[in-house]
Structure formats: C-alpha cells, structure tokens
Amino acid sequence: MTFGNTQRIHYVWLVIAGFGLCSLAGCQPTSSERSVNQDSETSSGRQGSLLPSESSSSVPTDVPEQPQQVATTTLSVMLQGRFTFGGPPPAPRMIETNLAFCGKTKMEDESLLVDPYNRGVANVCIWLDTDGVQSPGTATQDPVTVLNENCQFVPHIVSLRVDQTLRIQNADPIGHILKIDGFQNEPVVANLPVKNSIEAVFPSAERVPSIMTSSVYPWMRGYLIVKDHGYVTTSQRDGSFQLRGLPAGKLRFQVWHEKVGYVREVKINNTAVEWKRGRFEVELQDDTDLGEIVIPADLFAT
C-alpha cells in the first residue's frame, strides 16, 4: 500500500488515538507479549539469581542454597616448647627384679625421666582443652598399639581418639593380666596369653589419662589419653614437644604429668606463672615457641 503525505498524517493520528483509548480502557498485553517481556527482563538483569521471590519464604528445593561465607583458618599453626626440671637432674631410678623372663635384671622407672645434660623432662602430657574444637576429618581407623615387652608397657604413654581401637600385644614369654581404669569408660580387665593380643574401644573422652597396670607385676604402669580430637602429645626425652595442625586463634591447653598431676606452677622467662588445674591460654596466629618451661623440682616430690 502507498501513502501520500496527507494520508500518512491521518494514519499517525489514528494510531495515537488508538493507544490513548486503549490506555484509558486498561488494555493488558497478550500472553505472548507477557512472555516476551518476562524473557527480556530475565535476560537483561535477573538471570541466575538464587534469591526467592517476595512472596516466597524459602529457596526452591531444586536450587542449592548459597553457602554462608564464614571466616576460616588454615590448620597449619604449631605450638612448641620444652619442659625442664627446676633443679639438679635426679639420677634415674631403677627397678630391680630377678625375673629372667622380663629380659633384664634392671628396668628404668619411667615415672620420672630427666635428661642429665639439659634437664629435659620426658612424658609431660599436653592437650588442647578448648571447647568445640574438633580435629579435621575423621579419626584414623588404624589401631594404636602398645606392647607388653620385658614386663613394661611400650610406649609408656599413648593417645587415641574416641572409638579408635587400642591393641595391646604380649611380646613376653609369659602371660599378663591387664587392667585399664578411667573415669568415663568401663574398666578393662583381660588375661593376655603369651604372644597374643587384646583390643579395646573407648566411647567417651577422659578428662585425665587412664592408667594401665598389671595385676601380677606392680611396677608395670602405663597411661592412655582418650580425647575426641587428635591435638595431644607428650614431651620427648629432652623435654621438647610439638603440637601441629592447630587452628589459629585463642586456645586453651592443659598440662599433666604422672608424678605431679596437673602442672599448676611453672617458670617462663624466669617469671613464676600459675596454671590453674594445669591450664593456660595462648593466642596463636602463627607457629609459636613457648621456649623453656621450668617445672619446680618440689612438685615431683609428691
């Protein structure tokens, strides 16, 4: 169709008039027009939004909720130090026995081991005591093994997680009768024949180390630390210790030794410090060395 100038003017006025009448009458777009408009709006700025509509109270179940962003820490912080004896190092106490099947006539009493050269105290136990802090991942399924060897528990102190298996193997040519006593778990009493082993699982964490003893040989004594996390260690022969993989932040620790119980008094940098019930707090933002921690000699006399 061909329009002249006059016809074009009349046509434009007719279109304008038509839109005005439609607006006054409240005309609505057709369903196809609505679809086009909605698609256009989505593609121009709302595509991929996981926010619920104003009339909805929850995120649609078929769309994963956006995880909350929380501050996390890298589990690579280490705490270390060295426990020393606050006095001249005592000579090691020896246990004498004439029992040939124990493999030797003299055994070192492991209840107090002090390095004669640097006064380091071995077997000081230290563990994380901060509520709500869990070790990453799950506990290893590998059993923790203790040997009955030469009528001693080897190693003298072990730690394990709740529900982790403890295996005690008898490497001696004689049988043993074992007993494990704690506060939160049922006691274990077992006959351990020659070249055999027993296993036990402890479902609850213990506040202090459980004691392992022999009903036959009174000098046989060892300790078992049961916690719901893996942040546990004991000092080496030179008194040094390391706790690795700790979360950064303000943490509380507890220190225990079998001759002392909770280590309540120490000296750090020649300053006397009181640790109530063996507890101390430290802010860890990086690897931290507490240096030399002196335990007064008179605490070991009890």
C-alpha positions as YAML, in Angstrom:
chain: A
units: angstrom
residues:
- id: 1
  name: MET
  ca: [0.00, 0.00, 0.00]
- id: 2
  name: THR
  ca: [1.22, 3.52, -0.90]
- id: 3
  name: PHE
  ca: [0.50, 6.56, 1.30]
- id: 4
  name: GLY
  ca: [0.64, 10.17, 0.37]
- id: 5
  name: ASN
  ca: [1.72, 12.86, 2.80]
- id: 6
  name: THR
  ca: [-1.85, 13.69, 3.89]
- id: 7
  name: GLN
  ca: [-2.67, 10.00, 4.32]
- id: 8
  name: ARG
  ca: [0.47, 9.45, 6.41]
- id: 9
  name: ILE
  ca: [-0.53, 12.26, 8.78]
- id: 10
  name: HIS
  ca: [-4.08, 10.89, 9.15]
- id: 11
  name: TYR
  ca: [-2.67, 7.38, 9.83]
- id: 12
  name: VAL
  ca: [-0.31, 8.61, 12.54]
- id: 13
  name: TRP
  ca: [-3.16, 10.46, 14.28]
- id: 14
  name: LEU
  ca: [-5.31, 7.33, 14.16]
- id: 15
  name: VAL
  ca: [-2.54, 5.23, 15.78]
- id: 16
  name: ILE
  ca: [-2.02, 7.80, 18.55]
- id: 17
  name: ALA
  ca: [-5.74, 7.98, 19.24]
- id: 18
  name: GLY
  ca: [-5.95, 4.20, 19.38]
- id: 19
  name: PHE
  ca: [-3.19, 3.93, 22.00]
- id: 20
  name: GLY
  ca: [-4.86, 6.63, 24.07]
- id: 21
  name: LEU
  ca: [-8.22, 4.83, 24.08]
- id: 22
  name: CYS
  ca: [-6.51, 1.52, 24.98]
- id: 23
  name: SER
  ca: [-4.70, 3.16, 27.88]
- id: 24
  name: LEU
  ca: [-7.97, 4.62, 29.22]
- id: 25
  name: ALA
  ca: [-9.68, 1.25, 28.93]
- id: 26
  name: GLY
  ca: [-6.87, -0.58, 30.81]
- id: 27
  name: CYS
  ca: [-5.82, -2.82, 27.97]
- id: 28
  name: GLN
  ca: [-3.42, -5.67, 29.01]
- id: 29
  name: PRO
  ca: [-0.75, -7.29, 26.88]
- id: 30
  name: THR
  ca: [-1.49, -10.69, 25.44]
- id: 31
  name: SER
  ca: [0.01, -13.84, 26.96]
- id: 32
  name: SER
  ca: [2.59, -13.98, 24.19]
- id: 33
  name: GLU
  ca: [3.52, -10.35, 24.87]
- id: 34
  name: ARG
  ca: [3.87, -11.08, 28.60]
- id: 35
  name: SER
  ca: [6.14, -13.99, 27.85]
- id: 36
  name: VAL
  ca: [8.35, -11.88, 25.66]
- id: 37
  name: ASN
  ca: [8.51, -9.12, 28.30]
- id: 38
  name: GLN
  ca: [9.43, -11.59, 31.09]
- id: 39
  name: ASP
  ca: [12.11, -13.23, 28.98]
- id: 40
  name: SER
  ca: [13.51, -9.84, 28.12]
- id: 41
  name: GLU
  ca: [13.63, -8.83, 31.80]
- id: 42
  name: THR
  ca: [15.37, -12.07, 32.79]
- id: 43
  name: SER
  ca: [17.99, -11.83, 30.11]
- id: 44
  name: SER
  ca: [18.69, -8.19, 30.90]
- id: 45
  name: GLY
  ca: [19.44, -8.47, 34.63]
- id: 46
  name: ARG
  ca: [17.89, -11.31, 36.68]
- id: 47
  name: GLN
  ca: [19.26, -14.42, 35.04]
- id: 48
  name: GLY
  ca: [20.93, -16.84, 37.51]
- id: 49
  name: SER
  ca: [19.58, -15.19, 40.68]
- id: 50
  name: LEU
  ca: [19.05, -17.66, 43.61]
- id: 51
  name: LEU
  ca: [17.04, -15.17, 45.64]
- id: 52
  name: PRO
  ca: [13.45, -16.23, 46.41]
- id: 53
  name: SER
  ca: [10.57, -14.07, 45.24]
- id: 54
  name: GLU
  ca: [8.99, -11.61, 47.65]
- id: 55
  name: SER
  ca: [6.04, -13.94, 48.21]
- id: 56
  name: SER
  ca: [8.26, -16.98, 48.84]
- id: 57
  name: SER
  ca: [9.72, -17.85, 52.24]
- id: 58
  name: SER
  ca: [12.45, -20.27, 51.17]
- id: 59
  name: VAL
  ca: [14.83, -21.04, 48.36]
- id: 60
  name: PRO
  ca: [13.43, -23.52, 45.80]
- id: 61
  name: THR
  ca: [14.44, -27.06, 46.71]
- id: 62
  name: ASP
  ca: [15.83, -27.79, 43.28]
- id: 63
  name: VAL
  ca: [18.36, -24.94, 43.57]
- id: 64
  name: PRO
  ca: [21.22, -25.35, 46.07]
- id: 65
  name: GLU
  ca: [21.24, -22.66, 48.73]
- id: 66
  name: GLN
  ca: [24.19, -20.30, 48.59]
- id: 67
  name: PRO
  ca: [26.55, -21.36, 51.42]
- id: 68
  name: GLN
  ca: [27.15, -18.82, 54.13]
- id: 69
  name: GLN
  ca: [30.62, -17.33, 53.91]
- id: 70
  name: VAL
  ca: [32.31, -17.73, 57.29]
- id: 71
  name: ALA
  ca: [35.82, -16.90, 58.38]
- id: 72
  name: THR
  ca: [38.05, -19.98, 58.37]
- id: 73
  name: THR
  ca: [41.60, -20.59, 59.47]
- id: 74
  name: THR
  ca: [44.33, -22.64, 57.89]
- id: 75
  name: LEU
  ca: [45.11, -25.65, 60.05]
- id: 76
  name: SER
  ca: [48.86, -25.25, 59.96]
- id: 77
  name: VAL
  ca: [49.67, -23.47, 63.21]
- id: 78
  name: MET
  ca: [52.15, -25.17, 65.55]
- id: 79
  name: LEU
  ca: [52.77, -24.81, 69.28]
- id: 80
  name: GLN
  ca: [56.08, -26.00, 70.68]
- id: 81
  name: GLY
  ca: [58.25, -25.67, 73.76]
- id: 82
  name: ARG
  ca: [60.44, -27.61, 76.15]
- id: 83
  name: PHE
  ca: [59.73, -28.74, 79.72]
- id: 84
  name: THR
  ca: [62.71, -28.77, 82.07]
- id: 85
  name: PHE
  ca: [63.36, -29.83, 85.67]
- id: 86
  name: GLY
  ca: [63.75, -26.93, 88.09]
- id: 87
  name: GLY
  ca: [66.84, -28.20, 89.88]
- id: 88
  name: PRO
  ca: [69.76, -30.59, 89.54]
- id: 89
  name: PRO
  ca: [68.66, -33.57, 87.44]
- id: 90
  name: PRO
  ca: [67.95, -36.57, 89.64]
- id: 91
  name: ALA
  ca: [69.59, -39.90, 88.87]
- id: 92
  name: PRO
  ca: [67.22, -42.32, 87.14]
- id: 93
  name: ARG
  ca: [65.51, -44.72, 89.49]
- id: 94
  name: MET
  ca: [65.97, -48.35, 88.57]
- id: 95
  name: ILE
  ca: [63.58, -51.22, 89.19]
- id: 96
  name: GLU
  ca: [65.40, -54.40, 90.12]
- id: 97
  name: THR
  ca: [63.93, -57.82, 89.54]
- id: 98
  name: ASN
  ca: [65.32, -61.31, 89.43]
- id: 99
  name: LEU
  ca: [62.71, -62.46, 86.94]
- id: 100
  name: ALA
  ca: [64.65, -63.78, 83.97]
- id: 101
  name: PHE
  ca: [61.59, -63.78, 81.74]
- id: 102
  name: CYS
  ca: [61.43, -59.99, 81.98]
- id: 103
  name: GLY
  ca: [64.53, -59.90, 79.82]
- id: 104
  name: LYS
  ca: [66.79, -57.90, 82.12]
- id: 105
  name: THR
  ca: [67.52, -57.52, 85.78]
- id: 106
  name: LYS
  ca: [67.19, -53.73, 85.93]
- id: 107
  name: MET
  ca: [64.48, -51.58, 84.38]
- id: 108
  name: GLU
  ca: [64.27, -47.81, 84.28]
- id: 109
  name: ASP
  ca: [61.42, -46.30, 86.27]
- id: 110
  name: GLU
  ca: [59.61, -44.22, 83.65]
- id: 111
  name: SER
  ca: [57.51, -42.25, 86.13]
- id: 112
  name: LEU
  ca: [60.21, -39.53, 86.14]
- id: 113
  name: LEU
  ca: [62.78, -39.28, 83.35]
- id: 114
  name: VAL
  ca: [65.06, -36.23, 83.41]
- id: 115
  name: ASP
  ca: [67.77, -35.71, 80.81]
- id: 116
  name: PRO
  ca: [71.08, -35.43, 82.70]
- id: 117
  name: TYR
  ca: [72.51, -33.00, 80.14]
- id: 118
  name: ASN
  ca: [69.75, -30.43, 79.56]
- id: 119
  name: ARG
  ca: [67.31, -31.24, 82.43]
- id: 120
  name: GLY
  ca: [64.52, -32.01, 79.95]
- id: 121
  name: VAL
  ca: [61.52, -33.79, 81.45]
- id: 122
  name: ALA
  ca: [60.04, -36.60, 79.38]
- id: 123
  name: ASN
  ca: [56.41, -37.77, 79.33]
- id: 124
  name: VAL
  ca: [54.81, -34.43, 80.15]
- id: 125
  name: CYS
  ca: [51.38, -34.63, 78.52]
- id: 126
  name: ILE
  ca: [49.79, -31.62, 76.84]
- id: 127
  name: TRP
  ca: [46.48, -31.49, 75.02]
- id: 128
  name: LEU
  ca: [44.05, -28.96, 73.59]
- id: 129
  name: ASP
  ca: [41.37, -28.09, 76.14]
- id: 130
  name: THR
  ca: [39.31, -25.59, 74.14]
- id: 131
  name: ASP
  ca: [35.61, -26.45, 73.89]
- id: 132
  name: GLY
  ca: [34.15, -27.13, 70.46]
- id: 133
  name: VAL
  ca: [37.40, -27.52, 68.55]
- id: 134
  name: GLN
  ca: [37.49, -30.71, 66.53]
- id: 135
  name: SER
  ca: [40.33, -32.23, 64.56]
- id: 136
  name: PRO
  ca: [39.82, -32.01, 60.79]
- id: 137
  name: GLY
  ca: [38.47, -35.13, 59.14]
- id: 138
  name: THR
  ca: [37.76, -38.36, 60.97]
- id: 139
  name: ALA
  ca: [39.91, -40.39, 63.28]
- id: 140
  name: THR
  ca: [42.21, -42.89, 61.65]
- id: 141
  name: GLN
  ca: [40.95, -46.44, 61.65]
- id: 142
  name: ASP
  ca: [44.42, -47.82, 62.37]
- id: 143
  name: PRO
  ca: [44.71, -49.28, 65.89]
- id: 144
  name: VAL
  ca: [47.03, -47.74, 68.43]
- id: 145
  name: THR
  ca: [49.42, -50.47, 69.57]
- id: 146
  name: VAL
  ca: [51.01, -50.97, 72.99]
- id: 147
  name: LEU
  ca: [53.46, -53.78, 73.64]
- id: 148
  name: ASN
  ca: [53.92, -55.75, 76.83]
- id: 149
  name: GLU
  ca: [57.67, -56.10, 76.42]
- id: 150
  name: ASN
  ca: [60.21, -57.02, 79.10]
- id: 151
  name: CYS
  ca: [57.44, -56.57, 81.67]
- id: 152
  name: GLN
  ca: [56.84, -52.94, 80.70]
- id: 153
  name: PHE
  ca: [54.29, -51.04, 78.63]
- id: 154
  name: VAL
  ca: [55.91, -49.77, 75.43]
- id: 155
  name: PRO
  ca: [55.38, -46.92, 74.84]
- id: 156
  name: HIS
  ca: [54.81, -45.70, 78.36]
- id: 157
  name: ILE
  ca: [52.07, -43.23, 77.30]
- id: 158
  name: VAL
  ca: [49.85, -43.35, 74.21]
- id: 159
  name: SER
  ca: [46.94, -41.26, 72.96]
- id: 160
  name: LEU
  ca: [43.96, -42.19, 70.82]
- id: 161
  name: ARG
  ca: [40.65, -40.76, 69.66]
- id: 162
  name: VAL
  ca: [37.26, -41.78, 70.94]
- id: 163
  name: ASP
  ca: [36.16, -45.06, 69.28]
- id: 164
  name: GLN
  ca: [39.65, -45.71, 67.95]
- id: 165
  name: THR
  ca: [40.92, -49.22, 68.68]
- id: 166
  name: LEU
  ca: [43.58, -49.87, 71.28]
- id: 167
  name: ARG
  ca: [45.57, -53.06, 70.68]
- id: 168
  name: ILE
  ca: [47.81, -54.49, 73.40]
- id: 169
  name: GLN
  ca: [50.21, -57.20, 72.28]
- id: 170
  name: ASN
  ca: [52.12, -59.52, 74.57]
- id: 171
  name: ALA
  ca: [55.72, -59.85, 73.38]
- id: 172
  name: ASP
  ca: [56.86, -61.55, 76.60]
- id: 173
  name: PRO
  ca: [57.30, -65.32, 77.11]
- id: 174
  name: ILE
  ca: [54.81, -65.18, 79.98]
- id: 175
  name: GLY
  ca: [51.17, -64.21, 80.27]
- id: 176
  name: HIS
  ca: [49.91, -60.94, 81.74]
- id: 177
  name: ILE
  ca: [46.73, -59.84, 83.46]
- id: 178
  name: LEU
  ca: [45.95, -56.27, 82.42]
- id: 179
  name: LYS
  ca: [43.70, -53.60, 83.87]
- id: 180
  name: ILE
  ca: [42.78, -50.19, 82.43]
- id: 181
  name: ASP
  ca: [40.96, -47.73, 84.70]
- id: 182
  name: GLY
  ca: [39.37, -44.46, 83.66]
- id: 183
  name: PHE
  ca: [36.53, -42.26, 84.84]
- id: 184
  name: GLN
  ca: [34.22, -42.04, 81.83]
- id: 185
  name: ASN
  ca: [34.66, -45.54, 80.36]
- id: 186
  name: GLU
  ca: [34.13, -49.02, 81.73]
- id: 187
  name: PRO
  ca: [37.29, -50.58, 83.16]
- id: 188
  name: VAL
  ca: [39.08, -53.19, 81.08]
- id: 189
  name: VAL
  ca: [40.33, -56.38, 82.75]
- id: 190
  name: ALA
  ca: [41.84, -59.02, 80.49]
- id: 191
  name: ASN
  ca: [44.04, -62.08, 80.56]
- id: 192
  name: LEU
  ca: [46.72, -61.72, 77.90]
- id: 193
  name: PRO
  ca: [48.32, -65.05, 76.99]
- id: 194
  name: VAL
  ca: [51.79, -65.46, 75.54]
- id: 195
  name: LYS
  ca: [52.22, -63.99, 72.04]
- id: 196
  name: ASN
  ca: [48.58, -62.90, 71.91]
- id: 197
  name: SER
  ca: [46.81, -59.56, 71.81]
- id: 198
  name: ILE
  ca: [43.60, -57.93, 73.02]
- id: 199
  name: GLU
  ca: [41.66, -54.98, 71.65]
- id: 200
  name: ALA
  ca: [39.50, -52.37, 73.36]
- id: 201
  name: VAL
  ca: [37.50, -49.32, 72.27]
- id: 202
  name: PHE
  ca: [36.64, -46.36, 74.49]
- id: 203
  name: PRO
  ca: [33.43, -44.47, 73.52]
- id: 204
  name: SER
  ca: [33.95, -41.45, 75.80]
- id: 205
  name: ALA
  ca: [36.71, -38.89, 76.19]
- id: 206
  name: GLU
  ca: [38.56, -38.87, 79.52]
- id: 207
  name: ARG
  ca: [39.48, -35.74, 81.49]
- id: 208
  name: VAL
  ca: [42.82, -37.20, 82.61]
- id: 209
  name: PRO
  ca: [44.92, -40.10, 81.34]
- id: 210
  name: SER
  ca: [43.63, -43.59, 82.17]
- id: 211
  name: ILE
  ca: [46.06, -45.89, 83.95]
- id: 212
  name: MET
  ca: [47.20, -49.26, 82.59]
- id: 213
  name: THR
  ca: [48.53, -51.71, 85.19]
- id: 214
  name: SER
  ca: [49.42, -55.36, 85.66]
- id: 215
  name: SER
  ca: [47.73, -57.42, 88.34]
- id: 216
  name: VAL
  ca: [50.88, -59.53, 88.65]
- id: 217
  name: TYR
  ca: [53.84, -57.14, 88.36]
- id: 218
  name: PRO
  ca: [53.29, -53.95, 90.41]
- id: 219
  name: TRP
  ca: [55.97, -51.90, 88.61]
- id: 220
  name: MET
  ca: [54.15, -52.24, 85.28]
- id: 221
  name: ARG
  ca: [52.35, -48.97, 84.66]
- id: 222
  name: GLY
  ca: [51.41, -47.00, 81.58]
- id: 223
  name: TYR
  ca: [48.89, -44.34, 80.59]
- id: 224
  name: LEU
  ca: [46.24, -43.91, 77.93]
- id: 225
  name: ILE
  ca: [44.99, -40.47, 76.84]
- id: 226
  name: VAL
  ca: [41.50, -40.67, 75.28]
- id: 227
  name: LYS
  ca: [40.21, -37.49, 73.64]
- id: 228
  name: ASP
  ca: [37.61, -36.59, 71.00]
- id: 229
  name: HIS
  ca: [40.31, -34.81, 68.99]
- id: 230
  name: GLY
  ca: [43.87, -35.52, 67.94]
- id: 231
  name: TYR
  ca: [45.59, -32.48, 69.46]
- id: 232
  name: VAL
  ca: [47.55, -34.44, 72.06]
- id: 233
  name: THR
  ca: [51.26, -35.02, 72.58]
- id: 234
  name: THR
  ca: [53.88, -35.92, 75.19]
- id: 235
  name: SER
  ca: [57.32, -34.43, 75.66]
- id: 236
  name: GLN
  ca: [60.36, -36.28, 74.32]
- id: 237
  name: ARG
  ca: [63.38, -37.38, 76.33]
- id: 238
  name: ASP
  ca: [64.89, -33.89, 76.04]
- id: 239
  name: GLY
  ca: [61.63, -32.31, 77.22]
- id: 240
  name: SER
  ca: [60.62, -30.90, 73.82]
- id: 241
  name: PHE
  ca: [57.11, -31.13, 72.41]
- id: 242
  name: GLN
  ca: [55.23, -30.05, 69.30]
- id: 243
  name: LEU
  ca: [51.51, -29.78, 68.60]
- id: 244
  name: ARG
  ca: [50.91, -29.39, 64.88]
- id: 245
  name: GLY
  ca: [47.88, -28.55, 62.76]
- id: 246
  name: LEU
  ca: [46.21, -26.35, 65.36]
- id: 247
  name: PRO
  ca: [43.52, -23.84, 64.32]
- id: 248
  name: ALA
  ca: [44.61, -20.23, 64.67]
- id: 249
  name: GLY
  ca: [43.02, -18.19, 67.44]
- id: 250
  name: LYS
  ca: [42.90, -18.05, 71.23]
- id: 251
  name: LEU
  ca: [43.27, -21.60, 72.51]
- id: 252
  name: ARG
  ca: [43.41, -23.24, 75.93]
- id: 253
  name: PHE
  ca: [45.71, -26.15, 76.76]
- id: 254
  name: GLN
  ca: [46.12, -28.46, 79.73]
- id: 255
  name: VAL
  ca: [49.36, -29.99, 81.05]
- id: 256
  name: TRP
  ca: [49.71, -33.16, 83.13]
- id: 257
  name: HIS
  ca: [52.50, -35.39, 84.45]
- id: 258
  name: GLU
  ca: [52.05, -38.67, 86.31]
- id: 259
  name: LYS
  ca: [54.21, -37.61, 89.29]
- id: 260
  name: VAL
  ca: [52.69, -34.14, 89.53]
- id: 261
  name: GLY
  ca: [49.14, -34.44, 88.25]
- id: 262
  name: TYR
  ca: [48.07, -31.13, 86.71]
- id: 263
  name: VAL
  ca: [51.15, -28.94, 86.29]
- id: 264
  name: ARG
  ca: [49.98, -25.88, 88.24]
- id: 265
  name: GLU
  ca: [53.22, -23.95, 88.63]
- id: 266
  name: VAL
  ca: [55.91, -23.17, 86.07]
- id: 267
  name: LYS
  ca: [58.55, -20.58, 85.29]
- id: 268
  name: ILE
  ca: [58.76, -18.98, 81.88]
- id: 269
  name: ASN
  ca: [61.49, -16.43, 81.17]
- id: 270
  name: ASN
  ca: [62.40, -16.56, 84.89]
- id: 271
  name: THR
  ca: [58.89, -15.47, 85.81]
- id: 272
  name: ALA
  ca: [56.68, -17.64, 88.01]
- id: 273
  name: VAL
  ca: [53.36, -18.43, 86.35]
- id: 274
  name: GLU
  ca: [50.34, -20.15, 87.87]
- id: 275
  name: TRP
  ca: [48.34, -22.54, 85.70]
- id: 276
  name: LYS
  ca: [45.08, -23.36, 87.48]
- id: 277
  name: ARG
  ca: [44.36, -27.06, 87.02]
- id: 278
  name: GLY
  ca: [47.27, -27.13, 84.59]
- id: 279
  name: ARG
  ca: [45.51, -24.84, 82.09]
- id: 280
  name: PHE
  ca: [46.93, -21.94, 80.12]
- id: 281
  name: GLU
  ca: [45.71, -19.86, 77.17]
- id: 282
  name: VAL
  ca: [47.69, -18.54, 74.24]
- id: 283
  name: GLU
  ca: [46.80, -16.56, 71.12]
- id: 284
  name: LEU
  ca: [48.06, -18.45, 68.07]
- id: 285
  name: GLN
  ca: [48.22, -16.66, 64.75]
- id: 286
  name: ASP
  ca: [51.42, -18.32, 63.58]
- id: 287
  name: ASP
  ca: [53.83, -21.02, 64.70]
- id: 288
  name: THR
  ca: [54.61, -20.26, 68.35]
- id: 289
  name: ASP
  ca: [57.53, -21.36, 70.53]
- id: 290
  name: LEU
  ca: [56.92, -21.07, 74.27]
- id: 291
  name: GLY
  ca: [60.62, -21.65, 74.90]
- id: 292
  name: GLU
  ca: [61.78, -23.27, 78.12]
- id: 293
  name: ILE
  ca: [59.05, -24.11, 80.63]
- id: 294
  name: VAL
  ca: [60.59, -24.91, 84.02]
- id: 295
  name: ILE
  ca: [58.63, -27.19, 86.37]
- id: 296
  name: PRO
  ca: [59.69, -26.69, 90.03]
- id: 297
  name: ALA
  ca: [61.54, -29.69, 91.42]
- id: 298
  name: ASP
  ca: [59.42, -29.86, 94.58]
- id: 299
  name: LEU
  ca: [56.30, -30.65, 92.54]
- id: 300
  name: PHE
  ca: [57.80, -34.02, 91.64]
- id: 301
  name: ALA
  ca: [58.31, -34.91, 95.31]
- id: 302
  name: THR
  ca: [54.61, -35.51, 95.88]
...
